[in-house]
Amino acid sequence: MGWLQSLFSPLKKLWSRLHSDREKGRGIYILYEDVKSCPCEDVQVLWSILVESHPSVATSDH
């Protein structure tokens, strides 16, 4: 069950940062850096799905 938590922990962090009102402008860039540094391929795939489904995420200013 630990592998399941290790998969969902970064995703939970991603979800909370995306929906946080604090520092909304920098949030996506911080998330991008977190996803880049995450060794879990599933997180990378989910990030690409997120970016493809929300074009404004890909074009936001860093």
N, CA, C and O of each residue as an XYZ file, in Angstrom:
248
protein
N       0.816     -1.191      0.000
C       0.000      0.000      0.000
C       0.864      1.260      0.000
O       0.382      2.343     -0.331
N       2.148      1.121      0.373
C       3.037      2.272      0.396
C       3.281      2.853     -0.987
O       3.432      4.065     -1.136
N       3.321      1.992     -2.002
C       3.533      2.473     -3.370
C       2.368      3.339     -3.817
O       2.554      4.298     -4.567
N       1.156      3.002     -3.356
C      -0.019      3.787     -3.720
C       0.060      5.183     -3.108
O      -0.257      6.177     -3.761
N       0.485      5.245     -1.855
C       0.634      6.535     -1.196
C       1.752      7.345     -1.850
O       1.637      8.564     -1.980
N       2.825      6.683     -2.260
C       3.923      7.402     -2.906
C       3.498      7.957     -4.262
O       4.064      8.945     -4.729
N       2.518      7.337     -4.891
C       1.989      7.850     -6.149
C       1.063      9.031     -5.905
O       1.138     10.037     -6.611
N       0.195      8.915     -4.917
C      -0.805      9.953     -4.697
C      -0.289     11.150     -3.914
O      -0.882     12.226     -3.986
N       0.786     10.994     -3.177
C       1.320     12.110     -2.411
C       1.713     13.291     -3.301
O       1.295     14.413     -3.015
N       2.498     13.092     -4.367
C       2.816     14.223     -5.247
C       1.578     14.769     -5.959
O       1.482     15.968     -6.218
N       0.640     13.887     -6.272
C      -0.572     14.343     -6.948
C      -1.432     15.186     -6.021
O      -2.044     16.164     -6.452
N      -1.480     14.808     -4.743
C      -2.230     15.593     -3.770
C      -1.586     16.972     -3.607
O      -2.278     17.984     -3.501
N      -0.267     16.993     -3.589
C       0.467     18.254     -3.497
C       0.178     19.119     -4.725
O      -0.050     20.323     -4.609
N       0.190     18.499     -5.887
C      -0.121     19.190     -7.132
C      -1.525     19.766     -7.087
O      -1.727     20.933     -7.422
N      -2.488     18.966     -6.681
C      -3.885     19.396     -6.622
C      -4.047     20.580     -5.668
O      -4.713     21.558     -6.008
N      -3.454     20.502     -4.493
C      -3.613     21.578     -3.521
C      -2.949     22.860     -3.996
O      -3.460     23.951     -3.743
N      -1.826     22.745     -4.676
C      -1.171     23.946     -5.195
C      -1.936     24.561     -6.356
O      -1.961     25.783     -6.500
N      -2.552     23.742     -7.177
C      -3.336     24.271     -8.289
C      -4.556     25.030     -7.806
O      -4.965     26.011     -8.427
N      -5.135     24.592     -6.717
C      -6.364     25.192     -6.235
C      -6.139     26.167     -5.089
O      -7.098     26.592     -4.444
N      -4.927     26.516     -4.833
C      -4.601     27.484     -3.797
C      -4.724     28.900     -4.352
O      -4.276     29.181     -5.464
N      -5.332     29.782     -3.572
C      -5.476     31.171     -4.003
C      -4.194     31.970     -3.776
O      -3.973     33.000     -4.412
N      -3.361     31.490     -2.870
C      -2.126     32.193     -2.537
C      -1.107     32.049     -3.663
O      -0.830     30.943     -4.128
N      -0.563     33.164     -4.087
C       0.475     33.190     -5.126
C       0.048     32.424     -6.373
O       0.802     31.598     -6.887
N      -1.152     32.696     -6.853
C      -1.700     31.960     -7.993
C      -0.819     32.117     -9.235
O      -0.675     31.167    -10.005
N      -0.233     33.284     -9.443
C       0.576     33.508    -10.631
C       1.831     32.657    -10.680
O       2.217     32.179    -11.747
N       2.463     32.466     -9.547
C       3.694     31.673     -9.499
C       3.429     30.195     -9.314
O       4.326     29.375     -9.509
N       2.219     29.845     -8.943
C       1.893     28.465     -8.587
C       2.196     27.453     -9.671
O       2.752     26.390     -9.393
N       1.837     27.772    -10.903
C       2.048     26.830    -11.998
C       3.539     26.598    -12.218
O       3.961     25.468    -12.464
N       4.336     27.653    -12.130
C       5.772     27.489    -12.322
C       6.374     26.625    -11.214
O       7.223     25.773    -11.476
N       5.934     26.847     -9.984
C       6.416     26.032     -8.866
C       6.028     24.574     -9.081
O       6.825     23.666     -8.844
N       4.792     24.363     -9.534
C       4.346     22.999     -9.820
C       5.174     22.369    -10.923
O       5.547     21.198    -10.842
N       5.455     23.142    -11.943
C       6.261     22.637    -13.051
C       7.622     22.176    -12.542
O       8.108     21.114    -12.931
N       8.228     22.965    -11.684
C       9.527     22.595    -11.116
C       9.406     21.330    -10.261
O      10.284     20.468    -10.300
N       8.323     21.221     -9.489
C       8.112     20.021     -8.676
C       7.940     18.786     -9.546
O       8.497     17.728     -9.253
N       7.172     18.923    -10.609
C       6.930     17.788    -11.507
C       8.218     17.382    -12.204
O       8.496     16.193    -12.355
N       9.012     18.370    -12.632
C      10.286     18.066    -13.284
C      11.215     17.286    -12.365
O      11.945     16.403    -12.814
N      11.186     17.612    -11.089
C      12.104     16.960    -10.154
C      11.576     15.625     -9.637
O      12.311     14.886     -8.982
N      10.331     15.310     -9.917
C       9.737     14.061     -9.423
C      10.182     12.884    -10.295
O      10.028     12.929    -11.516
N      10.728     11.838     -9.685
C      11.199     10.691    -10.471
C      10.073      9.772    -10.952
O      10.307      8.893    -11.781
N       8.878      9.961    -10.450
C       7.760      9.074    -10.783
C       7.204      9.412    -12.172
O       6.719     10.520    -12.402
N       7.277      8.460    -13.077
C       6.824      8.681    -14.453
C       5.326      8.968    -14.519
O       4.878      9.710    -15.393
N       4.550      8.389    -13.605
C       3.107      8.623    -13.596
C       2.783     10.099    -13.371
O       1.848     10.633    -13.968
N       3.553     10.751    -12.514
C       3.341     12.174    -12.259
C       3.638     12.975    -13.523
O       2.922     13.923    -13.844
N       4.689     12.595    -14.234
C       5.035     13.268    -15.486
C       3.903     13.134    -16.503
O       3.556     14.098    -17.186
N       3.335     11.939    -16.599
C       2.243     11.691    -17.544
C       1.011     12.498    -17.153
O       0.364     13.102    -18.009
N       0.687     12.510    -15.866
C      -0.474     13.282    -15.419
C      -0.277     14.774    -15.657
O      -1.230     15.477    -15.991
N       0.945     15.263    -15.489
C       1.228     16.667    -15.768
C       0.991     16.969    -17.245
O       0.396     17.994    -17.576
N       1.448     16.095    -18.128
C       1.255     16.335    -19.562
C      -0.226     16.323    -19.915
O      -0.662     17.094    -20.769
N      -1.005     15.461    -19.270
C      -2.451     15.455    -19.501
C      -3.063     16.764    -19.024
O      -3.923     17.332    -19.697
N      -2.627     17.239    -17.874
C      -3.127     18.508    -17.340
C      -2.826     19.660    -18.284
O      -3.698     20.483    -18.561
N      -1.607     19.722    -18.775
C      -1.205     20.802    -19.677
C      -1.985     20.734    -20.986
O      -2.403     21.764    -21.515
N      -2.180     19.529    -21.508
C      -2.925     19.384    -22.761
C      -4.396     19.737    -22.600
O      -5.013     20.241    -23.538
N      -4.966     19.482    -21.434
C      -6.390     19.750    -21.232
C      -6.670     21.192    -20.824
O      -7.818     21.633    -20.877
N      -5.641     21.933    -20.419
C      -5.784     23.338    -20.037
C      -4.739     24.164    -20.784
O      -3.651     24.396    -20.256
N      -5.044     24.608    -21.994
C      -4.053     25.349    -22.789
C      -3.537     26.600    -22.085
O      -2.404     27.014    -22.331
N      -4.339     27.209    -21.218
C      -3.886     28.412    -20.526
C      -2.733     28.110    -19.581
O      -1.943     29.003    -19.275
N      -2.618     26.880    -19.113
C      -1.508     26.484    -18.246
C      -0.201     26.534    -19.020
O       0.814     27.002    -18.504
N      -0.226     26.061    -20.235
C       0.985     26.012    -21.051
C       1.440     27.399    -21.476
O       2.632     27.609    -21.699
N       0.522     28.348    -21.592
C       0.873     29.678    -22.071
C       0.994     30.697    -20.959
O       1.197     31.878    -21.239
N       0.876     30.280    -19.696
C       0.965     31.239    -18.598
C       2.387     31.755    -18.473
O       3.344     31.066    -18.825
N       2.518     32.989    -17.964
C       3.841     33.597    -17.782
C       4.523     32.976    -16.589
O       3.883     32.673    -15.582
N       5.820     32.786    -16.700
C       6.594     32.229    -15.584
C       7.165     33.375    -14.826
O       7.863     33.172    -13.832
